[in-house]
Amino acid sequence: MKRILGATTTAALLAGGLVLTAPVAATAAPQTLTEASCSGDSFVSKKLESGSGWEFCWRLDTYRGLVLDKVAYQPRDDAFPTMVLDSIALGQLNVPYDTGATEFNDVTTYQVGGRRLQEITDVDCPTGQVFTAWVDANRGEIPAVCLTEEDSGIAYRSNIANDAVYAAQGTDLVIHTMSRIGWYEYQTEYRFHDDGEISVRLGATGDLSPSDYTNVINQGWPIDPENEDYSVSHYHSAFWRVDFGIDSGEGQIVEKFKTTHTGEYGTTGDTGKTPILNTEISQITNEVKTLGANREAYRVVQPSSLNADGHARSYEIIVPRDQAYNLNPETDYDIAFTNAKSDEIHASYNLIPSKANQAVTDYIADGEELVDPVAWVNVGFHHINRDEDQSPMPIHWQGFTLYPRDFAAQNPNIPEGRKWVNGNMTGVPNPNITPAPTAAPQPTTEPTTAPTDGSTPPAEGGEGSTPAPTDAPAEGGEATPGANPVTFGHAEVAPGATQTATAGGFAPNESVTAVLHSDPVNLGTFQANAEGELSVQFIVPEGTPAGEHRLVLTGQTSSAVAEGTFTVAEASPAAILGALATTGTDANRWALSGLVLLVAGAGLAGTSMFLRRQQEAKAQA
Amino acid sequence: MTETQQVPEGDSPPPARQTSRWARLVTPRALGIGSAVAAGAAAVALVFATQTAVQATSSPESPASTPIAADSTDENAPEKAEVIAPPATIPAAYDMLSGAEVEYVRYLGAQDPAFAAGKDVFGEPGLQFLSTDVADPSSYGDGQRRLISLYYDYATNELVSMIVNVTTGSVEDVTRASGSQPAPTDAETTLAWEMLLDSEYSQPIVDEFASMTDGSVLTPASQEIFLTAHSFTTDAGSFGAESCGIDRCVQVLAQIDGGPFLTTTPYVINLSTSTVLPVS
C-alpha cells in the first residue's frame, strides 16, 4: 500500500513537474496589430500545416454580413505576420432579371447579415470550428461562422534530377457564413491559402425565383416537361470592398500592367512567328472605374515595404474577364479604385447618410488623387437557368483572387533544399549534390624519348598524376583566414532545432549565402541590413551528425566571409523535446512527453514481465 | 523476499553486495510499479496535450444571449427603457457585436433629442430604429468602441445615423439625409403585410392562399405565413411607384409553410404615404 502511495506520489510529482515546465516553453511574442485590434473569438490566428499562417479579426454586419479586418499573412520563415488588408467585405449584391421586371440589391435592401444569417449546422461545417455570434435582436447569439483548415491539393512539385522530388500538399484557412435571402441562399467565403493567396467568393444556392417565369423564349430557359415554364435568366453582380493595408504603411500605389504586341515576331519556336510582347507598368494616380481588356491587370503596391530581395510587396487583383454587367452605371466595371472613406461602405445605394444612396460612380466623380486605395471588385455571373438548377439548386460560385506578388522573396513554404535558388542559377552547381571525384585520365602517350640512365623518376604530383588526397578535415572544417566571427544563439543545438547566427562586415543590403560544413548543406540566402549586419535563423537539418560544425556566410556582392563553429548535439529525447519546444506548440510538447513516458512505461513493463517469467522458470526448475 | 530466493547453480554468478541492492530495486513488482507510474504520468501528459490542443482551437463558452426587442416600437424596446446600464465589458474596436452593447447603444440613441423629435412608422413620436453595427473602426485611431445606429424618421422621410461611443457612453454624431432606404424592420414588414391584405389588391392573394391551403382564410395573423421584405426603390420596371426611394416603400415576400410563395411582387407598400401601389 505504501508503495502504491509512493508510486502515486511519484506520478503526481512527475505530472506536476511537467505542468510547471510546460509554460516555460512558451515565449511571450510582441502583440501583433491584428491582436491589438480585436479579442476573444473575433481574433483568429492560425498557423497552417506548412508553417505559414494568417491572422484576422471578424465580425458580422447587419447589411454586409461577414466582415474581416486587419488581415495579415506570415510566411513560414518570417518572425511576424505582415498586414495585407485593412478590411474586406461584400459591398453590394445586385440581381436584375432579364425581363427588366425585377431587380434586387440584397446587401442594402434585404441584408446579407443580421436576420438573414443562417444557423451553421454539421452539414455546413463538418470538420471546422463553429463560432457563435450575436446576429440580431430576435435571436441574439447563434452558431453563425465556420472556420476550417482544408486540403488544397498539391502546393508545389519539382522533380530535380538526382536531388529530390520537392513536393508538398497545401492547405487553406477557410471562413464562411450562410445567408438566406428570399428564395436564394448565399455562402460568403474567404479562403486564405498557405502561400499567401486569398480566394474571395460567393456561392449561390437555395431555389430559383418562384415568381419569375416568362413566355419570352429569349429571356429564360424552359425547365418543365411541357416546355412552357421559362425560368427568367438573371445576373448576380457581387461587389467586394477591398481596403488594402500592405505592411500597415501609408503611400500604397495602384499600378496597371498592360501587355501589348510590339507587332514583331521572333524567329524561333514551332510556328516561327512567336509574337514579341511588351509589358508596360503605369500608375493609376486618381480614382477611377476600370473594365479590363485582354492582358491587362492591376496591383496595389507598398513601395516602402521590401521583401528580402529588395522588391516592393504587392497584391494583384485577378478578376474573371468579360463577366461584368456593363449595362448600368452601378455595375459597369471590373475594378474601381477609390480612397478609403468611412462613409463609402456600399458599392451602390450607400446607407451612410453623409453619402446617402450614392454609388461607386459618385465616389469617383471628383477624380481624387489615390492615397489610400480601396478596390471595389465587381464579379458578374449571368445565370441562364438549367433543369439542374431546380430545388435545391446546386451551388454556383463567383469570385476573384488576391495574388501576392513579391510579398516574399521566394516561395513562402520553400523546402530547405531549394533555398539556394534565387535568381538565374545557370552555371551554379546544385549544392545538395556532392560531385563524385572522377579519376584523372591516365597518360596514354608513350614517352617519346627513352629514359636515360640515372634519370630521376618524376616527382610525385607531377603532370598526369592525381593530387594526393589531403588529410580529411576535422568535422568542423578549416577556418578561412580573415573571416569575420559569427555569434550563435546556442553553443549546442540538436538536429531539427532552430539556431540563430549573427555576423557583420557585409556590404549594405547584400545577399548572403549560408552554408553548413563540413558536408556542405546550403541553408539559404539571406539579406544583410543597411549596416552590413546579418541575423539569420535556420533549422539544423535532420541527420546532421553530432559534433562541431562550421557555418560559413558569404556575401554575394562583397565576397566577405564570416564563419564560426557550433556543436550539434546527439538526437537525444531531451534534445528532441527541446527542438519541439522551439518549433512546435505546447500540445506537441505534452504529447511527446506522454509518448516518451508511454515508451518508458512499456519498457519497464516488458522488463518486469521478463523478470517474472525468469523467476517462474527458476522456481519450476 | 527477493533475498531469500534461491539462485540455481550454474546460472549467473551470485550477485555481489552492491548489485544485490540494485537487484532489490529491479524486481518485477518494482518494475511493474514503475511501468504503472510511467503510464499514469503519460496519461496525465496526454490529457494535458489534449487540453492544450483543445484550448488552442476553441474558446470558452459565451454566456447565453438574451434576445432583445427588435423594434423601437415594441413594448419592451430599449428605446423605452428607464435606464440601461453600460455593458460589463466594452468590446475591442474591431470585435463582433455584443447584445449588451447593442441594447445600451439603442438606449443611448433614444436619449438624444433627435430621437424624440422624429416619428416612427405608426406616426408616433420617436425615430423608427433600423439597425446597429460597428462604425468603420479604421477611421478612428483611439481604440474606443463606436457603433453606428440607423433610424428612419417618418416625419421628414429621412435616414438618420447616430455614431455612439460605447466607451464614453455618448452620442458623437447625428447625420440625416433623404433618398437612402435600408432593409425594413420586422414592424415595418408586418405593417406592410397588413396594409396589403387590407387593400383593394388583396383578393387574388387571399384566393391563392385558399387554393394552396385547402380553403384557409388568409389574415395578417395567419401562422402559415413566413414574411420576408425588402426596401423598394424605383427602377425602370416599376411603373406606379415613382416616389419610392424618396418615400420609404416595402415589397413583401410571403412564403407559405412548406415552400410556395404567394404572388405579392406586383405590389409595393409605401409606408411614408400609407398607400399600396401596383407595379408592373
Interface residues (C-beta under 8 A of the other chain):
Chain A: R3 I4 A7 T8 T10 A11 L14 A15 L18 V19 A22 S37 C38 S39 G40 D41 S42 C57 W58 R59 L60 D61 T62 Y63 V67 D69 K70 D86 S87 T99 G100 A101 T102 E103 F104 D106 T108 T109 Y110 Q111 G114 R115 Q129 T132 A133 W134 D136 A137 N138 R139 G140 E141 I181 G182 W183 P210 S211 D243 A340 K341 S342 D343 I345 Y349 N350 L351 I352 P353 S354 A356 N357 S391 T585 D586 A587 N588 R589 W590 A591 S593 G594 L595 L597 L598 A600 G601 A602 G603 L604 A605 T607 S608 M609 L611 R612 Q615 K618 A621
Chain B: Q5 Q6 V7 P8 D11 V26 T27 P28 R29 A30 L31 G32 I33 G34 S35 A36 V37 A38 A39 G40 A41 A42 A43 V44 A45 L46 F48 A49 T50 T52 A53 A56 T57 S58 S59 S62 A64 S65 T66 P67 I68 A69 A70 P91 A92 A93 Y94 D95 M96 L97 S98 G99 V102 S131 T132 D133 V134 A135 D136 P137 S138 S139 I148 L150 E158 L159 V160 S161 T175 R176 A177 S178 G179 S180 Q181 P182 A183 D186 T228 H230 S231 F232 T233 D235 A236 G237 G245 L253 G259 P260 F261 T263 T265 S280
